[in-house]
């Protein structure tokens, strides 16, 4: 049975998510249209696009995450909470994008999480104000103790996001660096059924067929435990 405190928190979150729901936006640099949300206070944009729903469902999709470079780090939770969710942390270092998956079973420092395979798309980059990571995420719909949309990729789900506005990771060159607790967070509601209607391609060719002319000729394959890539400023359109 929920305690009064937890019940009030749940109701508050439900009301907040109802007020902050996803909508479609298109990235001119990549030509990809996403279903997502921009937080006007934190200046963070998150977007998702999935291949068409199949049986069995695809385990991959594309994420876009844009945040101010002044943040110590920016994080996103695909399960809508910190514990038992697939997390990604993002920050810039020496004109490079540092992005990696993490996971934790409780409200403690999340550790690097093996399994998800990330491929950064050429529209990613850093300019004078923002960092933008647009990446293919494979093996990302199911994780330990959880799954995207509770296993239904046509459902409504909650996405959580956090920022550490001033405190940098202890070793910003290392994607597995110790990070301090974030100092701001929020949620939005993501309609997964709308994420897969933005493209009309065979799911096995999803990443290849989706507006390839905007992506350049080379994709960058990165080890799932560490994503450190150079910027591609000519594609950046924050």
Backbone as CSV, one residue per row, in Angstrom:
resi,resn,N_x,N_y,N_z,CA_x,CA_y,CA_z,C_x,C_y,C_z
1,UNK,0.849,-1.193,0.000,0.000,0.000,0.000,0.888,1.248,0.000
2,UNK,0.540,2.225,-0.835,1.334,3.439,-0.914,1.204,4.270,0.350
3,UNK,2.333,4.796,0.809,2.272,5.762,1.891,1.704,7.062,1.351
4,UNK,1.269,7.936,2.259,0.730,9.223,1.836,1.779,10.002,1.056
5,UNK,3.021,9.964,1.536,4.093,10.691,0.862,4.283,10.179,-0.556
6,UNK,4.336,8.841,-0.708,4.537,8.275,-2.035,3.337,8.511,-2.935
7,UNK,2.144,8.466,-2.345,0.942,8.705,-3.123,0.926,10.125,-3.660
8,UNK,1.256,11.081,-2.800,1.283,12.475,-3.237,2.334,12.685,-4.324
9,UNK,3.485,12.035,-4.161,4.539,12.160,-5.169,4.092,11.561,-6.496
10,UNK,3.397,10.417,-6.421,2.906,9.771,-7.634,1.886,10.637,-8.345
11,UNK,0.962,11.204,-7.576,-0.057,12.069,-8.167,0.564,13.319,-8.770
12,UNK,1.553,13.874,-8.083,2.223,15.067,-8.603,2.932,14.758,-9.908
13,UNK,3.604,13.608,-9.946,4.301,13.204,-11.163,3.316,12.981,-12.301
14,UNK,2.189,12.332,-11.998,1.184,12.073,-13.026,0.650,13.369,-13.610
15,UNK,0.410,14.347,-12.748,-0.079,15.638,-13.226,0.948,16.357,-14.056
16,UNK,2.211,16.263,-13.641,3.292,16.923,-14.362,3.467,16.317,-15.738
17,UNK,3.432,14.973,-15.804,3.611,14.287,-17.074,2.462,14.609,-18.017
18,UNK,1.240,14.685,-17.452,0.091,15.014,-18.293,0.256,16.386,-18.912
19,UNK,0.867,17.297,-18.165,1.052,18.664,-18.661,2.228,18.758,-19.622
20,UNK,3.189,17.852,-19.505,4.396,17.878,-20.325,4.434,16.629,-21.193
21,UNK,3.760,16.671,-22.302,3.686,15.528,-23.194,4.478,15.792,-24.464
22,UNK,4.857,14.724,-25.119,5.705,14.826,-26.296,4.947,15.358,-27.504
23,UNK,5.709,15.892,-28.434,5.177,16.323,-29.722,6.268,16.117,-30.766
24,UNK,5.907,16.259,-32.030,6.875,16.017,-33.093,7.726,17.250,-33.371
25,UNK,9.020,17.018,-33.603,9.902,18.058,-34.115,10.889,17.408,-35.075
26,UNK,11.429,18.179,-35.987,12.351,17.653,-36.988,13.703,18.351,-36.879
27,UNK,14.749,17.572,-37.014,16.121,18.064,-36.931,16.617,18.356,-38.342
28,UNK,16.869,19.613,-38.633,17.274,19.987,-39.986,18.644,19.437,-40.357
29,UNK,19.498,19.197,-39.376,20.846,18.705,-39.663,20.838,17.264,-40.141
30,UNK,19.979,16.426,-39.554,19.935,15.009,-39.912,18.771,14.670,-40.826
31,UNK,17.751,15.527,-40.857,16.551,15.220,-41.613,15.630,14.253,-40.905
32,UNK,15.915,13.939,-39.653,15.108,12.989,-38.888,14.056,13.745,-38.086
33,UNK,12.834,13.226,-38.083,11.777,13.778,-37.239,11.616,12.904,-36.005
34,UNK,11.499,13.549,-34.863,11.434,12.871,-33.575,10.114,13.165,-32.876
35,UNK,9.762,12.296,-31.961,8.719,12.567,-30.985,9.442,12.860,-29.677
36,UNK,9.222,14.031,-29.097,9.987,14.362,-27.904,9.504,15.618,-27.220
37,UNK,10.406,16.206,-26.459,10.023,17.334,-25.606,11.242,18.223,-25.369
38,UNK,11.005,19.530,-25.287,12.026,20.497,-24.893,11.617,21.141,-23.586
39,UNK,12.481,21.053,-22.588,12.229,21.700,-21.307,12.692,23.151,-21.409
40,UNK,11.774,24.110,-21.319,12.165,25.513,-21.505,13.005,26.069,-20.367
41,UNK,12.900,25.473,-19.181,13.679,25.956,-18.044,15.100,25.404,-18.061
42,UNK,15.241,24.111,-18.301,16.567,23.485,-18.323,17.251,23.610,-19.683
43,UNK,16.488,23.967,-20.710,17.027,24.083,-22.064,17.572,22.741,-22.540
44,UNK,16.805,21.681,-22.274,17.178,20.328,-22.674,16.116,19.802,-23.638
45,UNK,16.560,19.227,-24.743,15.657,18.629,-25.725,15.949,17.147,-25.836
46,UNK,14.879,16.338,-25.836,14.995,14.891,-25.973,14.043,14.422,-27.057
47,UNK,14.497,13.557,-27.953,13.643,13.052,-29.011,13.885,11.582,-29.280
48,UNK,12.838,10.898,-29.747,12.905,9.462,-30.023,12.240,9.172,-31.362
49,UNK,12.785,8.224,-32.101,12.126,7.697,-33.288,12.428,6.203,-33.372
50,UNK,11.370,5.407,-33.598,11.458,3.950,-33.627,11.170,3.435,-35.031
51,UNK,11.702,2.267,-35.382,11.277,1.625,-36.627,9.829,1.174,-36.495
52,UNK,9.171,0.854,-37.600,7.787,0.382,-37.520,7.653,-0.810,-36.580
53,UNK,6.534,-0.881,-35.881,6.290,-1.953,-34.917,6.164,-3.282,-35.653
54,UNK,6.899,-4.277,-35.162,6.873,-5.612,-35.751,6.673,-6.640,-34.644
55,UNK,6.480,-7.896,-35.037,6.405,-9.006,-34.088,7.470,-10.023,-34.468
56,UNK,8.487,-10.262,-33.616,8.737,-9.556,-32.352,9.184,-8.125,-32.612
57,UNK,9.070,-7.263,-31.609,9.423,-5.855,-31.805,10.924,-5.654,-31.964
58,UNK,11.281,-4.589,-32.633,12.691,-4.224,-32.768,13.261,-3.849,-31.402
59,UNK,14.561,-4.032,-31.240,15.200,-3.662,-29.971,15.990,-2.364,-30.088
60,UNK,15.746,-1.603,-31.162,16.548,-0.403,-31.373,15.686,0.800,-31.716
61,UNK,16.291,1.961,-31.590,15.656,3.217,-31.965,16.739,4.282,-32.002
62,UNK,16.343,5.502,-32.346,17.270,6.630,-32.366,16.855,7.622,-31.291
63,UNK,17.831,8.121,-30.561,17.611,9.138,-29.530,18.366,10.402,-29.926
64,UNK,17.768,11.532,-29.654,18.488,12.797,-29.741,18.420,13.489,-28.389
65,UNK,19.561,13.938,-27.918,19.660,14.638,-26.639,20.504,15.892,-26.841
66,UNK,19.911,17.053,-26.559,20.583,18.344,-26.700,20.549,19.052,-25.354
67,UNK,21.686,19.590,-24.930,21.762,20.240,-23.621,22.822,21.335,-23.645
68,UNK,22.745,22.281,-22.724,23.780,23.319,-22.637,25.139,22.721,-22.284
69,UNK,26.197,23.249,-22.885,27.535,22.747,-22.573,27.981,23.181,-21.181
70,UNK,27.270,24.119,-20.583,27.624,24.567,-19.236,27.200,23.579,-18.166
71,UNK,26.331,22.615,-18.502,25.967,21.589,-17.525,27.181,20.734,-17.188
72,UNK,27.277,20.348,-15.917,28.298,19.372,-15.563,28.047,18.067,-16.286
73,UNK,26.795,17.617,-16.292,26.347,16.505,-17.123,24.837,16.588,-17.255
74,UNK,24.325,15.910,-18.248,22.889,15.773,-18.469,22.588,14.289,-18.535
75,UNK,21.478,13.874,-17.956,21.131,12.464,-17.959,19.693,12.238,-18.369
76,UNK,19.416,11.024,-18.854,18.064,10.653,-19.251,17.793,9.232,-18.790
77,UNK,16.564,8.985,-18.348,16.144,7.665,-17.890,15.020,7.169,-18.782
78,UNK,15.228,6.040,-19.439,14.210,5.492,-20.329,13.095,4.806,-19.570
79,UNK,13.305,4.554,-18.280,12.268,3.934,-17.462,11.521,4.912,-16.584
80,UNK,11.867,6.195,-16.671,11.131,7.210,-15.927,11.541,7.369,-14.483
81,UNK,12.578,6.660,-14.056,13.079,6.779,-12.694,14.550,6.394,-12.697
82,UNK,15.203,6.584,-11.562,16.631,6.290,-11.504,16.890,4.793,-11.355
83,UNK,16.179,4.144,-10.440,16.433,2.737,-10.133,15.823,1.826,-11.195
84,UNK,16.573,0.791,-11.568,16.100,-0.240,-12.486,15.677,0.311,-13.841
85,UNK,16.370,1.342,-14.288,16.090,1.944,-15.591,17.377,2.022,-16.409
86,UNK,17.221,2.015,-17.715,18.370,2.271,-18.578,18.605,3.772,-18.616
87,UNK,19.801,4.166,-18.210,20.160,5.576,-18.105,21.255,5.902,-19.117
88,UNK,21.295,7.161,-19.528,22.410,7.659,-20.330,22.890,8.968,-19.734
89,UNK,24.204,9.114,-19.624,24.790,10.377,-19.173,25.564,10.996,-20.327
90,UNK,25.538,12.327,-20.370,26.127,13.061,-21.483,26.829,14.302,-20.968
91,UNK,28.047,14.542,-21.449,28.729,15.800,-21.168,29.810,16.024,-22.235
92,UNK,30.255,17.261,-22.401,31.349,17.533,-23.327,32.689,17.512,-22.604
93,UNK,33.728,17.133,-23.334,35.083,17.220,-22.780,36.064,17.421,-23.928
94,UNK,36.832,18.480,-23.856,37.878,18.754,-24.839,37.327,18.652,-26.273
95,UNK,36.166,19.255,-26.467,35.503,19.290,-27.771,35.066,17.913,-28.253
96,UNK,34.844,17.004,-27.319,34.350,15.673,-27.639,33.061,15.394,-26.881
97,UNK,32.256,14.476,-27.422,31.013,14.052,-26.787,31.298,12.812,-25.951
98,UNK,30.973,12.880,-24.675,31.135,11.739,-23.772,29.732,11.261,-23.398
99,UNK,29.387,10.084,-23.862,28.032,9.551,-23.702,28.098,8.068,-23.415
100,UNK,27.362,7.600,-22.420,27.386,6.183,-22.123,26.189,5.715,-21.334
101,UNK,25.839,4.417,-21.457,24.726,3.839,-20.705,25.136,3.490,-19.280
102,UNK,24.190,3.654,-18.377,24.403,3.306,-16.969,23.153,2.634,-16.420
103,UNK,23.324,2.023,-15.242,22.198,1.347,-14.584,22.508,1.250,-13.100
104,UNK,21.466,1.260,-12.288,21.601,1.030,-10.854,20.321,0.408,-10.331
105,UNK,20.451,-0.396,-9.296,19.274,-1.023,-8.693,18.658,-0.165,-7.605
106,UNK,19.330,0.917,-7.231,18.825,1.778,-6.163,19.218,3.213,-6.406
107,UNK,19.037,4.027,-5.398,19.348,5.446,-5.544,20.780,5.713,-5.077
108,UNK,21.692,5.095,-5.836,23.128,5.244,-5.623,23.755,5.525,-6.984
109,UNK,25.060,5.801,-6.988,25.749,6.109,-8.230,25.529,5.005,-9.261
110,UNK,24.927,5.322,-10.409,24.763,4.298,-11.447,26.098,3.957,-12.096
111,UNK,26.280,2.678,-12.387,27.521,2.198,-12.979,27.350,2.015,-14.489
112,UNK,28.463,2.019,-15.240,28.372,1.706,-16.668,27.668,0.371,-16.875
113,UNK,26.829,0.312,-17.899,25.957,-0.841,-18.106,26.258,-1.480,-19.459
114,UNK,26.715,-2.738,-19.472,26.997,-3.407,-20.739,25.704,-3.871,-21.402
115,UNK,25.737,-4.003,-22.706,24.563,-4.489,-23.430,24.105,-3.544,-24.514
116,UNK,23.694,-2.319,-24.162,23.302,-1.374,-25.210,24.473,-1.053,-26.143
117,UNK,24.188,-1.008,-27.430,25.188,-0.655,-28.433,24.798,0.686,-29.042
118,UNK,25.706,1.634,-28.993,25.405,2.985,-29.444,26.236,3.348,-30.665
119,UNK,25.601,4.015,-31.600,26.265,4.503,-32.804,25.921,5.974,-32.953
120,UNK,26.902,6.813,-32.827,26.662,8.247,-32.933,26.492,8.633,-34.397
121,UNK,25.485,9.418,-34.706,25.239,9.866,-36.073,25.971,11.179,-36.341
122,UNK,26.328,11.427,-37.591,27.145,12.605,-37.913,26.491,13.941,-37.596
123,UNK,25.193,13.982,-37.387,24.551,15.252,-37.022,24.863,15.658,-35.594
124,UNK,25.538,14.789,-34.851,25.938,15.109,-33.483,27.081,16.113,-33.486
125,UNK,27.233,16.843,-32.387,28.348,17.772,-32.304,28.227,18.732,-31.143
126,UNK,29.156,19.664,-31.095,29.216,20.668,-30.032,29.440,22.024,-30.686
127,UNK,28.674,23.016,-30.243,28.967,24.375,-30.682,29.266,25.237,-29.463
128,UNK,29.151,26.527,-29.573,29.551,27.414,-28.478,28.590,27.393,-27.301
129,UNK,27.404,26.816,-27.478,26.406,26.838,-26.402,25.860,25.471,-26.028
130,UNK,25.818,24.520,-26.967,25.120,23.262,-26.729,25.927,22.052,-27.200
131,UNK,25.594,20.928,-26.601,26.071,19.627,-27.048,24.867,18.866,-27.582
132,UNK,25.040,18.211,-28.722,23.950,17.436,-29.318,24.437,16.033,-29.643
133,UNK,23.790,15.032,-29.051,24.079,13.634,-29.348,22.852,13.027,-30.011
134,UNK,23.009,12.615,-31.255,21.964,11.887,-31.970,22.537,10.508,-32.238
135,UNK,21.932,9.481,-31.655,22.579,8.179,-31.728,21.587,7.035,-31.864
136,UNK,22.035,6.030,-32.607,21.304,4.776,-32.717,21.556,3.984,-31.440
137,UNK,20.511,3.438,-30.889,20.617,2.674,-29.642,20.067,1.273,-29.885
138,UNK,20.956,0.279,-29.964,20.556,-1.113,-30.153,20.592,-1.842,-28.808
139,UNK,19.739,-2.858,-28.687,19.584,-3.583,-27.424,19.189,-2.621,-26.304
140,UNK,18.287,-1.719,-26.617,17.935,-0.653,-25.681,16.473,-0.670,-25.248
141,UNK,15.684,-1.621,-25.716,14.273,-1.637,-25.331,14.006,-2.486,-24.092
142,UNK,14.959,-3.364,-23.761,14.827,-4.222,-22.576,16.140,-4.165,-21.817
143,UNK,16.055,-4.068,-20.496,17.242,-4.040,-19.654,16.933,-4.772,-18.358
144,UNK,17.916,-4.910,-17.513,17.713,-5.620,-16.256,16.608,-4.960,-15.443
145,UNK,15.582,-5.732,-15.116,14.461,-5.304,-14.270,13.567,-4.257,-14.927
146,UNK,13.603,-4.147,-16.259,12.727,-3.163,-16.880,12.739,-3.227,-18.392
147,UNK,11.869,-2.424,-19.001,11.786,-2.359,-20.455,11.089,-1.075,-20.872
148,UNK,11.304,-0.678,-22.102,10.690,0.525,-22.652,9.185,0.320,-22.770
149,UNK,8.417,1.234,-22.209,6.968,1.127,-22.275,6.421,-0.105,-21.605
150,UNK,7.156,-0.636,-20.631,6.771,-1.889,-19.954,6.535,-3.006,-20.957
151,UNK,7.312,-2.991,-22.032,7.230,-4.043,-23.033,6.289,-3.762,-24.183
152,UNK,5.570,-2.658,-24.143,4.615,-2.304,-25.196,5.106,-1.041,-25.900
153,UNK,5.620,-1.202,-27.107,6.188,-0.070,-27.831,5.136,0.770,-28.546
154,UNK,3.863,0.535,-28.218,2.791,1.408,-28.707,2.103,2.125,-27.553
155,UNK,2.686,2.044,-26.373,2.045,2.580,-25.168,2.511,4.007,-24.878
156,UNK,1.997,4.542,-23.810,2.426,5.835,-23.271,3.397,5.546,-22.138
157,UNK,4.551,6.189,-22.142,5.542,5.948,-21.099,6.075,7.273,-20.569
158,UNK,6.781,7.194,-19.471,7.343,8.382,-18.833,8.859,8.375,-19.010
159,UNK,9.402,9.488,-19.449,10.841,9.684,-19.579,11.275,10.691,-18.518
160,UNK,12.306,10.350,-17.764,12.864,11.275,-16.772,14.190,11.824,-17.286
161,UNK,14.526,13.025,-16.859,15.800,13.615,-17.249,16.334,14.458,-16.102
162,UNK,17.654,14.560,-16.041,18.310,15.251,-14.928,19.435,16.121,-15.467
163,UNK,19.815,17.118,-14.683,20.993,17.919,-15.002,21.772,18.198,-13.725
164,UNK,23.081,18.191,-13.860,23.966,18.731,-12.830,24.465,20.043,-13.403
165,UNK,23.973,21.143,-12.891,24.175,22.420,-13.569,25.593,22.968,-13.446
166,UNK,26.319,22.547,-12.423,27.657,23.114,-12.225,28.741,22.076,-11.962
167,UNK,28.415,20.958,-11.324,29.427,19.993,-10.898,29.776,19.030,-12.020
168,UNK,31.017,19.048,-12.464,31.466,18.165,-13.521,31.786,16.778,-12.973
169,UNK,31.813,15.751,-13.833,32.308,14.440,-13.418,33.734,14.566,-12.891
170,UNK,34.106,13.655,-12.008,35.436,13.742,-11.395,36.550,13.564,-12.420
171,UNK,36.307,12.756,-13.453,37.269,12.565,-14.538,36.508,12.682,-15.851
172,UNK,36.302,13.884,-16.350,35.419,14.071,-17.502,35.894,13.409,-18.788
173,UNK,37.149,12.989,-18.851,37.627,12.277,-20.034,37.143,10.832,-20.066
174,UNK,36.653,10.337,-18.933,36.266,8.934,-18.779,34.751,8.820,-18.690
175,UNK,34.137,8.078,-19.613,32.685,7.919,-19.605,32.195,7.217,-18.346
176,UNK,33.079,6.449,-17.687,32.717,5.741,-16.460,33.023,6.551,-15.208
177,UNK,33.314,7.821,-15.369,33.699,8.675,-14.243,32.641,8.707,-13.148
178,UNK,33.106,8.907,-11.928,32.196,9.187,-10.816,31.497,10.511,-11.093
179,UNK,30.190,10.540,-10.865,29.424,11.776,-11.015,28.725,12.085,-9.701
180,UNK,28.500,13.357,-9.469,27.800,13.777,-8.265,26.295,13.765,-8.518
181,UNK,25.537,13.831,-7.433,24.084,13.833,-7.560,23.628,15.045,-8.372
182,UNK,22.678,14.814,-9.246,22.114,15.906,-10.046,21.391,16.899,-9.140
183,UNK,21.246,18.140,-9.613,20.569,19.146,-8.797,19.256,19.622,-9.403
184,UNK,18.824,18.993,-10.500,17.506,19.298,-11.046,17.038,18.109,-11.869
185,UNK,15.737,17.896,-11.923,15.189,16.785,-12.703,13.760,17.112,-13.105
186,UNK,13.248,16.344,-14.059,11.875,16.517,-14.493,11.455,15.301,-15.303
187,UNK,10.214,15.298,-15.772,9.645,14.187,-16.516,8.836,14.725,-17.693
188,UNK,8.622,13.859,-18.677,7.596,14.149,-19.677,6.993,12.838,-20.157
189,UNK,5.792,12.933,-20.700,5.109,11.757,-21.208,5.413,11.549,-22.680
190,UNK,5.825,10.341,-23.035,6.185,10.006,-24.409,5.179,9.011,-24.974
191,UNK,4.519,9.395,-26.053,3.575,8.517,-26.741,4.359,7.667,-27.739
192,UNK,4.664,6.432,-27.344,5.484,5.570,-28.190,4.801,5.238,-29.507
193,UNK,3.473,5.238,-29.524,2.762,4.924,-30.764,3.042,5.956,-31.844
194,UNK,3.362,7.180,-31.434,3.680,8.230,-32.395,5.141,8.190,-32.836
195,UNK,5.984,7.550,-32.042,7.411,7.481,-32.386,7.656,6.622,-33.616
196,UNK,6.847,5.596,-33.814,7.078,4.672,-34.924,6.306,5.055,-36.173
197,UNK,5.520,6.125,-36.128,4.786,6.554,-37.316,5.538,7.633,-38.076
198,UNK,6.722,7.996,-37.586,7.493,9.067,-38.214,8.323,8.568,-39.384
199,UNK,8.444,7.239,-39.515,9.215,6.659,-40.617,8.412,5.534,-41.240
200,UNK,8.722,5.187,-42.469,8.034,4.111,-43.172,9.072,3.275,-43.897
201,UNK,9.800,2.497,-43.108,10.882,1.700,-43.674,10.889,0.334,-43.015
202,UNK,11.525,-0.612,-43.676,11.757,-1.926,-43.102,12.598,-1.762,-41.845
203,UNK,12.156,-2.364,-40.737,12.863,-2.162,-39.473,14.295,-2.667,-39.528
204,UNK,14.582,-3.646,-40.377,15.948,-4.160,-40.454,16.874,-3.181,-41.169
205,UNK,16.291,-2.252,-41.924,17.085,-1.252,-42.627,16.851,0.142,-42.068
206,UNK,16.301,0.180,-40.865,15.844,1.435,-40.257,16.904,2.520,-40.289
207,UNK,18.065,2.229,-39.737,19.088,3.256,-39.607,19.694,3.614,-40.962
208,UNK,19.688,2.678,-41.898,20.293,2.925,-43.200,19.366,3.743,-44.086
209,UNK,18.071,3.434,-44.026,17.128,4.047,-44.946,16.605,5.398,-44.500
210,UNK,16.703,5.717,-43.220,16.059,6.926,-42.725,16.879,8.162,-43.090
211,UNK,16.477,8.795,-44.171,17.098,10.049,-44.607,18.626,9.971,-44.652
212,UNK,19.133,8.938,-45.267,20.575,8.691,-45.266,21.355,9.830,-45.905
213,UNK,20.707,10.524,-46.852,21.433,11.588,-47.527,21.820,12.710,-46.582
214,UNK,21.167,12.788,-45.416,21.484,13.837,-44.451,22.569,13.411,-43.460
215,UNK,22.909,12.108,-43.449,23.761,11.604,-42.380,25.228,11.501,-42.766
216,UNK,25.562,11.680,-44.032,26.946,11.490,-44.429,27.197,10.026,-44.750
217,UNK,28.391,9.704,-45.169,28.674,8.355,-45.647,29.184,7.428,-44.565
218,UNK,29.482,7.938,-43.384,30.109,7.110,-42.360,29.389,7.242,-41.037
219,UNK,29.055,6.111,-40.439,28.548,6.081,-39.080,29.686,5.653,-38.169
220,UNK,29.649,6.082,-36.937,30.740,5.822,-36.006,30.310,4.740,-35.036
221,UNK,30.897,3.551,-35.129,30.573,2.463,-34.216,31.440,2.570,-32.981
222,UNK,30.816,2.545,-31.822,31.503,2.775,-30.563,31.222,1.615,-29.619
223,UNK,32.227,1.199,-28.878,32.039,0.207,-27.831,30.932,0.647,-26.890
224,UNK,30.057,-0.296,-26.503,28.870,0.075,-25.732,29.208,0.620,-24.358
225,UNK,30.412,0.364,-23.863,30.757,0.862,-22.535,31.370,2.246,-22.571
226,UNK,31.749,2.727,-23.773,32.357,4.057,-23.827,32.145,4.677,-25.198
227,UNK,31.587,5.865,-25.203,31.348,6.587,-26.441,32.058,7.921,-26.366
228,UNK,33.217,8.001,-26.998,33.982,9.240,-27.029,34.305,9.522,-28.493
229,UNK,33.699,10.535,-29.043,33.880,10.808,-30.457,34.176,12.271,-30.674
230,UNK,34.817,12.563,-31.773,35.069,13.944,-32.136,33.799,14.622,-32.606
231,UNK,33.781,15.916,-32.551,32.601,16.659,-32.962,32.530,16.759,-34.475
232,UNK,31.354,17.075,-34.960,31.113,17.249,-36.378,30.346,18.546,-36.525
233,UNK,31.037,19.648,-36.353,30.384,20.934,-36.176,29.596,21.378,-37.391
234,UNK,29.982,20.943,-38.591,29.267,21.429,-39.752,27.840,20.895,-39.795
235,UNK,27.559,19.812,-39.067,26.215,19.253,-39.041,25.391,19.784,-37.881
236,UNK,26.008,20.472,-36.951,25.316,20.838,-35.717,24.365,21.999,-35.951
237,UNK,23.132,21.806,-35.506,22.108,22.846,-35.670,21.265,22.885,-34.412
238,UNK,21.839,23.399,-33.324,21.134,23.410,-32.048,20.120,24.544,-32.030
